[in-house]
Amino acid sequence: VSVMIGFTGCGKKETVAAKPNPDQIVALVDTQTLTWKEMDERASGYLKHAMEREHLAFASNKIAEVEHHFRQRAIKAFIYKTLMVQEAKRLKLTVSEADRAQGLKDLEKSLKTKNWTTNDFFNKGPQPAAKMRLEFEDGLLIDKLLRSTIRTKISADEKEINQLIAQVTATNGLRRATIDAVRQKISAGESFEELAKNYSMHPSGLNGGVLGDLIVGKNMLEKEVELAAIQQKVGAISPVIETRSGFYLVKVPDKFNAAIIKINRIPINRLQMSNTILKGKYDAAHQQYINELKKRATIKCPLYPDMTF
């Protein structure tokens, strides 16, 4: 299976010799340099990881574009890591055994969804195990830098949380009004299938809302929607069904199929609202922080002169 990937590179594709000098400098941050060999090893690791671990395949006529993408990704990773590690060292931050132990615990928790152990992370990553461990160590240092300069300085107060809840409540109200309007269109004779294609936020919308018999009865739908799909008369349209995740209309076109139109509903949870606010603030502060570090540094990329960072 070939996967077509769109890339938004900022630099022009490089013209290189068939066998470039492995010590050729392709990027530098102040006095720290990245050689062709180092870049290519990292880029090759990214490509191998994408193919073997993420099961991506690339059309043969896209390989040059893919390699170009991963080389630029390797350069950007080098620039980001170098800037952050340099700043952490300037501030005399170090990684303690307690930091390392907590980092391994957090890593173990994050890998559970992949059924990986921490050893899997180091041994199956895009870089050789020894380099993965060095990357992990640098990551701990960068995390400590960001924690001390950004995370401890942002918060979400009750007023902000209440404002976001009000916005989400208003959005949910508009979405409820949308599904009500869609039901009225169906009652007026418009096609359920066409309305599903135009309004449904469920993947089945591409298929006119039809779920198929492999979904109904397999506990893949929320209980209220499942019951409507099973119990409803053929040809009937359900009233609007409201669940935690959305607003639904259900139609049973025949005894073998069911179709839905779903408008997503945003769950309201104070902790989630707080986390959403914190993430927005963190992302903005993090971008501003790295931009300031870039301004203070000398960054060059001889391989991609037009590349932006």
C-alpha positions as CSV (number, residue, x, y, z in Angstrom):
1,V,0.0,0.0,0.0
2,S,1.4,3.4,-0.9
3,V,0.9,6.4,1.3
4,M,0.9,9.8,-0.3
5,I,2.3,12.3,2.0
6,G,2.1,16.1,1.6
7,F,5.2,18.0,2.8
8,T,5.5,21.7,3.4
9,G,9.3,22.1,3.3
10,C,10.6,25.6,3.5
11,G,13.9,24.9,1.7
12,K,14.7,23.9,-1.9
13,K,15.7,20.3,-2.6
14,E,19.4,19.8,-2.2
15,T,21.7,19.0,-5.0
16,V,24.3,16.6,-3.6
17,A,27.0,14.3,-4.9
18,A,26.3,10.7,-5.0
19,K,28.7,10.1,-2.1
20,P,28.7,13.3,-0.1
21,N,31.5,13.9,2.4
22,P,30.2,12.4,5.7
23,D,31.9,15.3,7.6
24,Q,30.2,18.0,5.5
25,I,28.5,20.5,7.8
26,V,24.9,20.7,7.0
27,A,23.7,22.9,9.9
28,L,25.1,24.8,12.9
29,V,23.9,26.5,16.0
30,D,26.6,28.8,17.3
31,T,29.6,26.5,17.6
32,Q,27.6,23.2,17.5
33,T,27.6,21.5,14.1
34,L,25.6,18.8,12.4
35,T,27.4,16.7,9.8
36,W,25.9,15.0,6.8
37,K,26.6,11.7,8.4
38,E,24.8,12.6,11.6
39,M,21.8,14.1,9.7
40,D,21.5,11.2,7.4
41,E,21.7,8.6,10.2
42,R,18.9,10.4,12.0
43,A,16.8,10.9,8.8
44,S,17.3,7.2,7.9
45,G,16.2,6.3,11.4
46,Y,13.0,8.4,11.0
47,L,12.3,6.7,7.7
48,K,12.9,3.2,9.0
49,H,10.8,3.9,12.0
50,A,7.9,5.2,9.9
51,M,8.0,2.1,7.7
52,E,8.6,-0.6,10.3
53,R,6.9,0.7,13.4
54,E,4.2,2.9,11.9
55,H,3.6,0.6,8.9
56,L,3.8,3.4,6.4
57,A,4.8,2.6,2.8
58,F,5.9,5.1,0.2
59,A,5.5,5.0,-3.6
60,S,8.9,4.5,-5.3
61,N,8.5,7.8,-7.2
62,K,8.2,9.6,-3.8
63,I,11.3,8.3,-2.1
64,A,13.4,11.4,-2.9
65,E,10.7,13.6,-1.5
66,V,10.4,11.5,1.6
67,E,14.2,11.5,2.2
68,H,14.2,15.3,1.7
69,H,11.4,15.6,4.3
70,F,13.1,13.5,6.9
71,R,16.5,15.3,6.4
72,Q,14.8,18.6,7.1
73,R,13.1,17.1,10.1
74,A,16.5,15.9,11.4
75,I,18.0,19.4,11.0
76,K,15.1,21.0,12.8
77,A,15.4,18.5,15.6
78,F,19.1,19.2,15.9
79,I,18.5,23.0,16.0
80,Y,15.7,22.7,18.6
81,K,17.6,20.4,20.9
82,T,20.8,22.3,20.6
83,L,19.2,25.6,21.5
84,M,17.3,24.1,24.5
85,V,20.3,22.1,25.9
86,Q,22.6,25.1,25.5
87,E,20.1,27.3,27.5
88,A,19.7,24.7,30.2
89,K,23.4,24.5,30.6
90,R,23.7,28.3,30.7
91,L,21.2,28.3,33.5
92,K,23.3,25.5,35.2
93,L,20.4,23.0,35.2
94,T,21.3,19.3,35.6
95,V,19.5,16.0,35.6
96,S,19.3,14.3,39.0
97,E,18.7,10.7,39.8
98,A,15.2,11.7,41.0
99,D,14.6,13.4,37.6
100,R,15.8,10.3,35.8
101,A,13.6,7.9,37.9
102,Q,10.5,10.1,37.4
103,G,11.3,10.4,33.7
104,L,11.4,6.6,33.3
105,K,8.2,6.3,35.2
106,D,6.5,8.8,33.0
107,L,7.9,7.1,29.9
108,E,6.7,3.7,31.1
109,K,3.2,5.1,31.5
110,S,3.1,6.7,28.1
111,L,4.2,3.5,26.4
112,K,1.3,1.4,27.8
113,T,-1.0,2.1,24.9
114,K,1.7,0.6,22.5
115,N,2.3,-2.3,24.8
116,W,6.0,-1.3,24.9
117,T,8.4,-1.4,27.8
118,T,11.1,1.3,28.3
119,N,13.6,-1.2,26.9
120,D,11.4,-1.4,23.7
121,F,11.6,2.4,23.5
122,F,15.3,2.5,23.6
123,N,15.9,-0.6,21.4
124,K,13.1,0.0,18.8
125,G,13.3,3.8,18.4
126,P,14.5,5.6,15.2
127,Q,18.1,5.8,16.5
128,P,20.5,3.1,17.9
129,A,19.8,2.3,21.5
130,A,22.9,4.2,22.8
131,K,21.7,7.4,21.0
132,M,18.2,6.9,22.1
133,R,19.4,6.9,25.7
134,L,21.3,10.1,25.1
135,E,18.2,11.6,23.5
136,F,16.2,10.6,26.6
137,E,18.8,12.3,28.8
138,D,18.7,15.5,26.8
139,G,14.9,15.3,26.9
140,L,14.9,15.2,30.7
141,L,17.2,18.3,30.7
142,I,14.9,20.1,28.2
143,D,11.8,19.1,30.2
144,K,13.4,20.5,33.4
145,L,14.2,23.8,31.6
146,L,10.6,24.1,30.3
147,R,9.2,23.2,33.7
148,S,11.2,25.9,35.4
149,T,10.7,28.6,32.8
150,I,7.2,28.0,31.6
151,R,5.1,25.3,33.3
152,T,5.5,26.7,36.8
153,K,4.5,30.2,35.6
154,I,1.2,29.4,34.0
155,S,-2.2,28.8,35.6
156,A,-5.9,28.7,34.8
157,D,-8.1,30.6,37.2
158,E,-11.8,30.1,37.9
159,K,-12.9,33.0,35.7
160,E,-11.0,31.6,32.7
161,I,-12.5,28.2,33.2
162,N,-16.0,29.6,33.6
163,Q,-15.6,31.6,30.4
164,L,-14.5,28.6,28.5
165,I,-17.4,26.5,29.8
166,A,-19.7,29.3,28.7
167,Q,-18.2,29.2,25.2
168,V,-18.4,25.4,25.0
169,T,-22.0,25.5,26.2
170,A,-22.9,28.0,23.5
171,T,-21.2,25.9,20.9
172,N,-23.1,22.8,22.0
173,G,-26.3,24.8,21.8
174,L,-25.6,25.7,18.2
175,R,-24.8,22.1,17.4
176,R,-28.0,21.0,18.9
177,A,-29.8,23.6,16.8
178,T,-28.0,22.2,13.7
179,I,-29.1,18.6,14.3
180,D,-32.7,19.9,14.9
181,A,-32.6,21.8,11.6
182,V,-31.3,18.7,9.8
183,R,-34.2,16.6,11.2
184,Q,-36.6,19.2,9.9
185,K,-35.0,19.0,6.5
186,I,-35.5,15.2,6.5
187,S,-39.1,15.6,7.5
188,A,-39.5,18.1,4.6
189,G,-38.4,15.4,2.2
190,E,-34.6,16.0,1.9
191,S,-32.3,12.9,1.5
192,F,-31.0,11.5,4.8
193,E,-27.9,10.2,2.9
194,E,-27.1,13.6,1.3
195,L,-27.6,15.4,4.6
196,A,-25.3,12.8,6.3
197,K,-22.6,13.6,3.7
198,N,-23.0,17.4,4.3
199,Y,-23.4,17.5,8.1
200,S,-22.4,14.3,9.8
201,M,-19.1,14.5,11.8
202,H,-19.0,10.7,12.0
203,P,-16.7,8.8,9.5
204,S,-19.8,7.1,8.1
205,G,-21.0,10.4,6.7
206,L,-18.8,9.8,3.7
207,N,-21.0,6.8,3.0
208,G,-24.2,8.6,3.5
209,G,-24.3,7.7,7.2
210,V,-24.7,3.9,6.5
211,L,-23.0,1.9,9.2
212,G,-23.5,-1.6,7.9
213,D,-24.4,-4.8,9.8
214,L,-20.9,-5.3,11.1
215,I,-21.2,-2.3,13.4
216,V,-24.7,-2.6,14.7
217,G,-24.9,-5.1,17.6
218,K,-21.1,-5.2,18.1
219,N,-21.0,-2.6,21.0
220,M,-19.3,-0.1,18.8
221,L,-22.0,2.5,19.2
222,E,-23.1,4.3,22.3
223,K,-25.9,2.4,24.1
224,E,-28.7,4.9,23.2
225,V,-27.8,4.8,19.5
226,E,-27.3,1.1,19.4
227,L,-30.8,0.5,20.9
228,A,-32.4,2.9,18.3
229,A,-30.6,1.1,15.5
230,I,-31.8,-2.3,16.7
231,Q,-35.4,-1.4,17.8
232,Q,-36.4,1.2,15.3
233,K,-38.8,0.4,12.5
234,V,-37.4,0.2,9.0
235,G,-37.6,3.6,7.3
236,A,-38.3,5.5,10.5
237,I,-36.1,8.5,11.6
238,S,-35.4,8.7,15.3
239,P,-35.9,11.8,17.3
240,V,-32.6,13.6,18.2
241,I,-30.6,11.3,20.5
242,E,-28.2,13.2,22.9
243,T,-25.2,11.3,24.3
244,R,-22.1,12.5,26.1
245,S,-20.2,12.6,22.7
246,G,-22.8,14.0,20.4
247,F,-26.3,14.5,18.9
248,Y,-27.6,11.7,16.6
249,L,-30.2,10.9,14.1
250,V,-30.8,7.3,13.3
251,K,-32.4,5.7,10.3
252,V,-32.9,2.0,9.5
253,P,-33.0,1.8,5.7
254,D,-33.6,-2.0,5.8
255,K,-33.3,-4.9,8.3
256,F,-29.6,-5.4,7.5
257,N,-28.4,-1.8,7.9
258,A,-28.5,1.3,10.0
259,A,-27.5,4.9,9.2
260,I,-26.7,7.8,11.4
261,I,-26.0,11.5,11.3
262,K,-23.8,12.7,14.2
263,I,-23.0,16.2,15.3
264,N,-20.2,16.1,17.9
265,R,-20.9,17.4,21.4
266,I,-18.0,18.8,23.4
267,P,-18.0,17.3,26.9
268,I,-17.9,19.8,29.7
269,N,-15.6,18.9,32.5
270,R,-13.8,21.5,34.7
271,L,-10.5,19.6,34.8
272,Q,-10.5,19.2,31.0
273,M,-11.4,22.9,30.6
274,S,-8.5,23.8,32.9
275,N,-6.1,21.5,30.9
276,T,-7.3,23.0,27.6
277,I,-6.5,26.6,28.9
278,L,-3.1,25.5,30.3
279,K,-2.2,23.8,27.0
280,G,-3.1,26.9,25.0
281,K,-1.0,29.1,27.3
282,Y,1.9,26.6,27.4
283,D,2.0,26.2,23.6
284,A,2.1,30.0,23.1
285,A,4.7,30.5,25.8
286,H,6.9,27.7,24.4
287,Q,6.8,29.1,20.9
288,Q,7.7,32.5,22.2
289,Y,10.5,31.1,24.3
290,I,12.1,29.1,21.4
291,N,11.8,32.2,19.1
292,E,13.7,34.2,21.6
293,L,16.5,31.6,21.8
294,K,16.7,31.6,18.0
295,K,17.1,35.3,17.9
296,R,20.1,35.1,20.3
297,A,21.8,32.3,18.4
298,T,23.6,32.1,15.1
299,I,21.8,29.5,13.1
300,K,22.9,28.4,9.6
301,C,22.0,25.7,7.2
302,P,24.4,25.4,4.3
303,L,22.5,22.4,2.9
304,Y,19.2,24.2,2.7
305,P,20.0,28.0,2.6
306,D,16.4,28.9,2.1
307,M,15.1,26.8,5.0
308,T,13.3,28.6,7.8
309,F,13.4,27.4,11.4
